Each structure stands twice: as structure tokens, then as C-alpha cells.
């Protein structure tokens, strides 16, 4: 009878060891997953900073292009008005 209890205790100990090993394996996998997630979040942070800088630079470039276009249009209109004024002025002289 004592041999049966000893075998039963040994079997329970083996079951506990198996559960403990499985828990350690899961813990190790979780740690790996957390490290991977942390690495990905750091990469996203760096990419977002880079994107922010490049988008601001692009915004400024577009703004300057708009300013140049408006100045050019105003210049063309002014030259057109001057030419029109000269032509109309010569016709009425």
C-alpha cells in the first residue's frame, strides 16, 4: 500500500513538474513576444518622428510653391495691365 502511495506522489510530482515546465515555456514565449512588441513600438516611434519631420518639410515646400505661383500670376497681370494701358493709350492718342 505504501508503494502505491509513493507511486501516486511520484506521479503527482511529475505532473507538477510538467505543468511548471509548460508554464516556464509559456513565460519564455511571452517574454519574447513582449520584446518583439517593444521593438516594433520603438520602430514605429522612430518612423512617426521621421514622417512628422518630412511632412512639415513637404508642407513648407508646397507653401513656397504656392507663394511663387501667386507672385508670378500677379506679375503677369500687372504686365498685362501695363501693356493693355499702353495699347489703349496709343489708340486714343
Number of C-alpha atoms within 10 A of each C-alpha: 6 7 8 9 10 11 12 12 12 12 12 12 12 12 12 12 12 12 12 12 12 12 12 12 12 12 12 12 12 12 12 12 12 12 12 12 12 12 12 12 12 12 12 12 12 12 12 12 12 11 12 12 12 12 12 11 12 12 12 12 12 12 12 12 12 12 12 12 12 12 12 12 12 12 12 12 12 12 12 12 12 12 12 12 12 11 11 11 10 9 8 6 5
